[in-house]
Amino acid sequence: MSARRPSEKQQDRRRKITELVMAEGTLRIDDLVATIGASAMTVYRDLADLESQGLVHRNRGNVSAASSLLYEAASEYRLPQNQAEKEELARAVVELVEPGQALVLDDSTTGVYLARLLPERAPLTVVTNHRGVFDELRNAPGISLICVGGDYLPWADAFVGGMALDALRNLRVDLAIMSVSAVTDGICCYPQQEMVQIKKAMLASAQRRVLYVDHTKFERRALHAVAPVEDFDIVIVDSKTSSADIEVLRDRGALVEQAGNARGVAPGTDRAGRA
């Protein structure tokens, strides 16, 4: 006998629960019950269903956001995760940036760590749809900052939609620097289609493309393809990334460097490093 399909009212309530948890990162379940306005039993039943789908985790009276095939956790929740790895990646990628360049940075929280280092490469023009990156750079000397507007997504702390896409399609930058939620069989993936469209527009606007991902990205899956790794001019991985994962990327033709050893690619060279 097949499971009964949730009613429209249940679906709307669970969607609201998911959005609240994604926006906050972690919530007390009692607070969630009060906000939703349903009975505690109903909310606990909804949370059990959402947890079975891999969207949230319950622990000692709290509920936390979890990444899945369909959702990415809130930006505030992701920012402190794997901090050492993100700092390592940022230090490696900033070496690829030359003064005078125009860059576009996506909504990835690693970009916040990179933004903190960019003033040392000033003067620069930085384009972003991520409010976290914008906040890091808005008072930075030597940084000309362009924030791509549009529909604001609180969980991502970023802008998406037609206005954002139109703005990106009218820009041409030297470097697109981005991360993704997952790298599966050499394909970069992300849970939400609306963010995938933004990332693709950023890639199309750039002369050179840089991907930076930590080792956890190879352990995850996400629903929508952004691009194969070989579409990037260089892929930077952290020092904890396994040789097997790196080999998969290189077998696809990607130029891969591990943080700590990243030499980058000089301007005017191809993916193999030839002039």
C-alpha positions in Angstrom: 0.0 0.0 0.0 1.5 3.3 -1.0 2.0 6.2 1.4 -0.6 8.8 1.5 0.4 12.0 -0.3 0.6 15.1 2.0 -2.3 17.5 1.6 -1.7 20.9 0.1 -2.0 22.4 3.6 0.7 20.0 4.9 3.0 20.8 2.0 2.6 24.5 2.6 3.3 24.1 6.3 6.4 21.9 5.7 7.6 24.4 3.1 7.3 27.2 5.6 9.1 25.1 8.2 11.9 24.4 5.8 12.3 28.1 4.9 12.4 29.2 8.5 15.0 26.6 9.4 17.1 27.4 6.3 17.0 31.1 7.1 18.1 30.6 10.8 20.4 27.6 10.5 19.2 26.3 13.9 15.9 26.8 15.7 14.5 25.6 19.0 11.6 23.4 18.1 9.4 25.1 20.7 10.0 28.4 19.0 9.2 26.8 15.7 5.9 25.5 17.0 4.9 29.0 18.3 5.8 30.6 14.9 4.0 28.0 12.8 0.9 28.1 14.9 0.2 24.4 14.7 0.2 21.8 17.5 3.5 20.5 18.8 2.4 17.0 17.6 1.8 18.3 14.1 5.1 20.1 13.9 7.0 17.1 15.2 5.4 14.9 12.6 6.3 17.4 9.9 9.9 17.5 11.2 10.1 13.7 11.1 9.0 13.8 7.5 11.5 16.5 6.6 14.3 14.7 8.4 13.5 11.5 6.5 14.0 13.6 3.3 17.4 14.8 4.5 16.3 18.4 4.8 16.7 18.9 8.5 18.3 17.3 11.6 16.7 17.2 15.1 18.9 17.1 18.2 17.9 17.8 21.8 15.0 20.1 21.2 16.6 21.9 18.3 16.2 21.5 14.5 19.0 22.4 12.1 19.2 22.9 8.4 20.8 20.2 6.3 21.9 20.2 2.7 20.2 17.7 0.4 19.6 17.1 -3.3 16.9 19.8 -3.2 18.0 22.4 -0.7 21.2 24.1 0.4 21.6 25.1 4.0 21.3 28.8 5.0 24.4 31.0 4.3 24.7 31.9 8.0 24.7 28.2 8.9 27.3 27.3 6.2 29.7 30.2 6.9 31.4 28.8 10.0 31.5 25.2 8.7 34.9 24.0 7.5 36.5 27.3 8.3 40.1 26.1 8.0 39.4 24.6 4.6 37.7 27.7 3.3 40.6 29.9 4.5 43.0 27.6 2.9 41.2 27.8 -0.4 40.8 31.6 -0.2 44.6 32.0 0.3 45.3 29.8 -2.7 42.8 31.5 -5.0 43.8 35.1 -4.1 47.2 34.3 -5.7 45.4 34.1 -9.0 44.0 37.6 -8.8 46.0 40.5 -10.4 45.6 44.2 -9.5 43.3 46.0 -11.9 41.1 42.9 -12.7 37.3 42.6 -12.6 36.0 39.6 -10.7 32.7 38.0 -10.2 32.0 36.1 -7.0 29.0 33.8 -6.4 26.9 33.1 -3.3 29.4 30.5 -1.9 30.4 31.3 1.7 34.0 30.6 0.7 33.7 33.8 -1.2 33.4 35.7 2.1 36.8 34.4 3.2 38.2 35.3 -0.2 36.7 38.8 0.0 38.7 39.4 3.2 41.9 38.9 1.3 41.1 40.9 -1.9 42.1 44.3 -0.6 45.7 43.2 -0.8 45.2 42.8 -4.5 43.6 46.2 -5.0 42.7 48.0 -7.2 40.0 45.6 -8.2 36.4 45.6 -9.4 34.3 43.0 -7.7 30.9 41.9 -8.9 28.7 39.7 -6.6 25.2 38.7 -5.9 26.1 37.7 -2.3 25.4 40.2 0.4 28.0 38.6 2.6 30.7 39.4 0.1 29.3 42.9 -0.4 29.4 43.5 3.4 33.0 42.4 3.6 34.1 44.8 0.8 31.8 47.8 0.9 34.3 49.9 2.8 37.5 48.3 1.4 39.9 50.9 -0.1 40.7 50.2 -3.7 37.7 48.0 -4.3 35.1 49.1 -6.8 32.0 47.1 -5.8 29.0 46.1 -7.9 26.2 44.3 -6.2 23.9 42.5 -8.6 20.3 43.0 -7.4 17.1 41.1 -8.0 15.0 38.8 -5.9 16.5 38.4 -2.5 16.8 34.8 -1.0 17.2 35.1 2.8 18.6 31.5 3.2 21.3 32.2 0.6 21.8 35.9 1.6 22.0 36.5 -2.2 20.1 37.9 -5.2 18.6 35.8 -8.0 16.0 36.1 -10.7 15.6 37.9 -14.0 17.0 41.2 -12.9 20.2 39.6 -11.6 20.5 37.5 -14.8 20.1 40.5 -17.0 22.8 42.4 -15.1 25.3 39.6 -15.3 24.7 39.0 -19.0 25.6 42.6 -19.7 29.0 42.3 -17.8 32.4 41.0 -18.9 34.9 40.2 -16.2 38.4 38.8 -16.1 37.7 36.1 -13.5 34.7 34.2 -12.3 35.4 32.5 -9.0 32.9 30.1 -7.5 32.1 27.0 -5.6 29.3 24.5 -5.7 27.4 22.2 -3.3 28.7 19.0 -4.8 31.1 17.5 -7.4 29.8 14.2 -8.7 31.8 12.2 -11.3 33.4 15.4 -12.4 30.2 17.4 -12.7 29.6 20.5 -10.5 26.1 20.5 -9.1 23.9 22.7 -6.9 20.5 22.0 -5.3 18.5 25.0 -6.5 17.8 25.7 -10.2 17.5 29.5 -9.7 21.0 29.6 -8.3 22.3 27.4 -11.1 21.1 29.9 -13.6 23.1 32.7 -11.8 26.2 30.6 -11.7 26.0 29.8 -15.4 25.6 33.5 -16.2 28.6 34.3 -14.2 30.7 31.7 -16.0 29.5 33.1 -19.4 30.6 36.6 -18.4 34.2 35.6 -17.6 37.4 35.3 -19.6 38.7 32.8 -17.1 36.9 30.6 -14.7 38.1 29.4 -11.2 36.4 26.7 -9.1 37.4 26.2 -5.5 36.0 23.3 -3.5 36.9 21.5 -0.3 37.0 17.8 0.2 33.4 17.6 1.5 32.0 18.5 -1.8 33.1 15.1 -3.2 31.0 13.4 -0.6 27.7 15.1 -1.4 25.2 15.1 -4.2 23.0 17.8 -5.6 20.2 17.8 -8.2 21.2 20.3 -10.9 24.3 20.4 -13.0 26.2 23.7 -13.2 29.2 22.7 -15.4 31.7 19.9 -15.9 35.0 20.6 -14.1 36.9 20.8 -17.4 34.9 24.0 -18.2 37.0 25.7 -15.5 40.5 27.0 -16.3 41.7 25.8 -12.9 40.2 23.8 -10.0 41.6 24.5 -6.6 40.9 21.8 -3.9 41.9 21.7 -0.3 44.7 19.8 1.3 42.3 17.1 2.6 41.0 16.2 -0.9 41.9 12.6 -1.7 44.2 11.7 -4.6 41.4 9.5 -6.0 39.0 12.5 -6.2 41.7 14.6 -7.8 42.4 11.9 -10.3 38.8 11.8 -11.4 39.0 15.6 -12.2 42.3 15.2 -14.0 41.0 12.3 -16.0 38.3 14.6 -17.3 40.9 17.1 -18.5 40.7 19.6 -15.6 43.8 21.5 -14.4 43.8 20.7 -10.6 45.9 22.2 -7.9 45.8 21.5 -4.2 45.8 24.4 -1.8 49.3 24.9 -0.4 50.7 23.9 -3.8 48.5 26.0 -6.1 50.7 27.8 -8.7 47.8 29.0 -10.7 47.7 29.8 -14.4 49.4 32.8 -15.7 47.3 35.2 -17.8 47.5 34.2 -21.5 48.1 30.5 -20.8 45.8 27.5 -21.6 44.5 24.8 -19.2 47.8 22.9 -19.6 49.8 26.0 -18.6 51.1 26.6 -22.1 51.6 30.2 -23.4 
